[in-house]
Amino acid sequence: LIGDLYEYDYRRLPFLWDQLDREDPFLEETVVSGHSGIGGEAYYNYGYAFLTFLYETYGFESIQELVRIKSGILGFAGIDFSFERVYGKSYQELKAEFIDFESEKWKGVETPSIHRLSSDIGEFVSHYKSKTYANRLYYIGFDREQRYYTLYREDTEILRTSMEIIDFAVFENEIALLLFEKEVSETRLYFFREGRLERTKYSHLVGIDFAGKDRLAILRNSLGTMSVEILSLRNERVTTIFAAIDPEMQITSVRASQDGALVAFRVNMRGNKYIAFYSSGFDAPIMYKIDKDFSLGSWTSGGFLISVENGFGSSVYLVTSEGEMTSLATFSRYVRDPARTREGIVAVGQVKGNKLLYSVESKTTEFKLKETTVEMRVPESLEGEKYEGFTSWRFVSPIPYKGLSLLFSDLTFHNHLIAGGSFDFGTMLPSLHLELCSIDYTPVDFTLSFEFSDLNVEASLEVYRQYVINPKLAFGWKAELNYPLQVSGSINVVLQDSSVLYGGQASLKTNIAVRDTQTATSNLVDVGIRVDFDWKKNGFALDSAIFSRVTFGEDPSLVPVELWDFRDDSNIVVGLSISSDYTISRRGFNLINLVHLSEEGIGAKIDTLIGRNFSWRLAIYKFETVYLYAAYPMKIKAGIMLESMRLLPYIDFALLY
């Protein structure tokens, strides 16, 4: 990752500067768990900067040797062992060198002015995507800890949603919003009218802007081909302005003038950057090459604002469709989405999280861009070798699954192989398991598993598929073959929703399933309903589940209910589980660079299952979030529980992702 193509450029530097401005920069809590205003980007950013320092100080050969050791069996000995072998120094010594080097290099860096609308927000609240409509400033807020998004008009909250706001456009009486539906992994156009969000049929959009009257300028991604279009909301007519038929061309943003007569968009092609303008009077878009990186901003009188790379900061220009550029303001850091307000130029930049920054206008230079002709190549068919996901395994991590397991995955992470075992100290017998799982790779999903437990061999093959109709509705089916011989088929319907509730994030999910099970001697039908509700706010988490199952047949023991470590085989079974966790603090404790302890807190849980028996338990525990070297992070709960009037130890493991 070292070289001109991936240089540690000016867009990444603000994080480095923010950390160097602290008394204790680059805490393990920041660079390991990603507890920062930019989330997980913090550990990628730090890792890149640290490796760049090693490369510049000790040479590229040292990086190659470090990768070689880290990728081998010796890599499991920890990062200190790897660094000692290559550099003769511990990680902490090299980190101290890195901080001293960067502090000396960047001393005296100017801190930009934070706009009044962002001056009182904390590091974990971001403001971004600044735009002006009718001389009013609009922008998006994201609360990283509460996980909700807010659209603001200056200091007024317009709406709050649990869906990520990608872009927006303001009309006279309504607002168009581009929201990310994580349940279906796609963007969708919504309208906010009379206090309600209304979902539309338009999806796979990556940018929108108001284009006058009842029209939207939209940027669409159709299977990797980008196109700029005008959508008429009156008759739903779509007019394509420009389509990037060349696979090497990408379009990253779109903006329109207030009356929609002029549309601008940014084009990236073969390492070059262009700003393109289109008007109904043009035969084709006019393109101008800009030598440095830039971000396209809002329309203002006479043209569009763009922020252009200027050393380690950005300069904001007014650019017209004739290619005339006028310098308006300068920022000491990288900024994007510039907009003009009564107070000056506002743009989004990073100062301990993403904030609205501002700079007073001061015209300094004017110059003219030269129009450029861009040659597009028609895609050529290429011969390739088919990727085989079931022959490209790589080790990923140990995981706490059915005891202790090793997780292997293919390069797409759609195919998993899990192997592991456990030991039952009650029976003094071991248990071994092997599981192959494929999701969204073959025409149907499947899980093939083998298990040796209590001196018995069990095997099963599950073939299933889930169809997501929209973010709130899905249905699916599953066929299962088990050894000893048992065949079953089921269908299910899932209803789910999430929203902001009492200042926190709430979600509700209902699963209704009907299953038919057949053995050599009997047949059974069962119907199950499960309702899950969770709510999170300010370190407090509440999770609950209600379950009920009824069977129709002679032998309900064919399909026993196994929940929360309980088992019941009666024909009617109901259950309830309620748990609550409260985060007390963040430890930020690192143990010899092999284990990092992050969040700690306390919690309680009550589980009940009522059927042939009345099973219950009450647990009180302390939890830790643990980041293990060369393994997935997990949440560990340990405490005591009262189970059917017996006092027992309680321990539970769960992967964080």
MONOR-V785042 format. One line per field, one symbol per residue. burial: 1 if it has 24 or more other C-alpha atoms within 12 Angstrom, else 0. A space follows every 10 residues. Layout:
BEGIN
burial->???
END
This chain:
BEGIN
burial->0000000111 1111111111 1000111111 1111111110 0110111111 1111100000 0110010011 0000100111 1110111000 1001100110 0100000000 1111101100 1011111111 1111001111 1111111111 1111000111 1111111111 1001111111 1010011111 1100001000 0111111111 1101111111 1000111111 1010000001 1111110011 1111111111 1111111110 0011111110 0000111111 0111111111 0011111111 0111111111 1110111111 1111111111 1001111111 1111111111 1000000000 0001000000 0000000010 0000101111 1100111111 0001111111 1000000000 1111111110 0000111111 1100000111 1111110001 1101111111 1100011111 1111111111 0001111111 1111111100 0011111111 1111111011 1111111111 1100011111 1011011111 1111111111 1110011111 0011111111 1111111111 1000111111 1111111111 1111111110 1010000001 0100000
END
